[in-house]
Amino acid sequence: MAGRPDAEALAAKVIRRRMMEAKAKAWDALSRYKFWMFGYHAAEWVTLNRLLRDFHQPDEPNPWHLLVCLAREGRLKADLLEKENGDDLA
């Protein structure tokens, strides 16, 4: 995005602040079993993280990467258990 460097830096700062807020809201929602709200705020964080590229800023590491890995591992274990028990409902 072409523009004044100070304007880009200010925009990146605002984006990062909103990312911090979205991350806090996502974790809070997840801790209260509000899965839809977790998804909403997590998606907001991801979108804002992508916007940083427009201001020539590096992406932040995804705070939910480990959570996603745990979910994938749990899903694989659940699939194995279903196959062992013959629970082919899908």
C-alpha positions as CSV (number, residue, x, y, z in Angstrom):
1,M,0.0,0.0,0.0
2,A,1.6,3.2,-1.1
3,G,1.5,6.1,1.3
4,R,3.5,8.0,3.9
5,P,5.6,5.7,6.1
6,D,4.3,7.3,9.3
7,A,0.7,6.6,8.2
8,E,1.6,3.0,7.4
9,A,3.3,2.6,10.8
10,L,0.3,4.1,12.6
11,A,-2.1,1.8,10.6
12,A,0.0,-1.2,11.5
13,K,0.0,-0.2,15.2
14,V,-3.8,0.1,15.2
15,I,-4.1,-3.3,13.5
16,R,-1.8,-4.9,16.1
17,R,-3.9,-3.4,18.9
18,R,-7.1,-4.8,17.4
19,M,-5.4,-8.1,17.0
20,M,-4.5,-8.2,20.7
21,E,-8.2,-7.4,21.5
22,A,-9.5,-10.1,19.1
23,K,-7.1,-12.7,20.6
24,A,-8.1,-11.8,24.2
25,K,-11.8,-12.0,23.2
26,A,-11.3,-15.3,21.4
27,W,-9.5,-17.0,24.4
28,D,-12.2,-15.6,26.7
29,A,-15.0,-17.0,24.5
30,L,-13.3,-20.4,24.3
31,S,-12.8,-20.5,28.0
32,R,-16.6,-20.0,28.5
33,Y,-17.5,-22.7,25.9
34,K,-18.7,-20.0,23.4
35,F,-17.4,-21.8,20.4
36,W,-19.2,-19.6,17.8
37,M,-17.8,-16.4,19.4
38,F,-14.3,-18.0,19.6
39,G,-14.5,-18.6,15.8
40,Y,-15.7,-15.1,15.2
41,H,-12.9,-13.5,17.1
42,A,-10.2,-15.9,15.9
43,A,-11.3,-15.2,12.3
44,E,-11.0,-11.5,13.0
45,W,-7.5,-12.0,14.3
46,V,-6.5,-14.0,11.1
47,T,-8.0,-11.3,8.8
48,L,-6.1,-8.5,10.7
49,N,-2.9,-10.5,10.6
50,R,-3.2,-10.8,6.8
51,L,-3.8,-7.0,6.6
52,L,-0.4,-6.4,8.1
53,R,1.2,-7.6,4.8
54,D,-0.4,-4.6,3.1
55,F,1.6,-2.4,5.4
56,H,4.9,-4.3,4.8
57,Q,4.8,-5.8,8.3
58,P,5.6,-9.4,9.1
59,D,2.8,-11.8,10.0
60,E,2.4,-12.7,13.6
61,P,2.5,-16.4,14.5
62,N,-1.0,-17.9,14.9
63,P,-1.8,-18.2,18.6
64,W,-4.1,-21.1,17.9
65,H,-1.6,-23.3,16.0
66,L,-1.1,-25.7,19.0
67,L,-4.8,-25.9,19.6
68,V,-5.4,-26.8,16.0
69,C,-2.7,-29.5,16.2
70,L,-4.3,-30.9,19.3
71,A,-7.7,-31.0,17.6
72,R,-6.3,-32.8,14.6
73,E,-4.6,-35.4,16.9
74,G,-7.9,-35.9,18.8
75,R,-9.8,-36.3,15.6
76,L,-7.4,-38.9,14.3
77,K,-7.7,-40.8,17.6
78,A,-11.5,-40.6,17.5
79,D,-11.5,-41.9,13.9
80,L,-9.3,-44.9,15.0
81,L,-11.6,-45.7,17.9
82,E,-14.7,-45.6,15.6
83,K,-13.0,-48.0,13.2
84,E,-12.0,-50.3,16.0
85,N,-15.5,-50.3,17.4
86,G,-17.2,-50.5,14.0
87,D,-19.1,-47.2,14.5
88,D,-19.2,-46.3,10.9
89,L,-22.1,-43.8,11.1
90,A,-20.6,-41.3,8.6
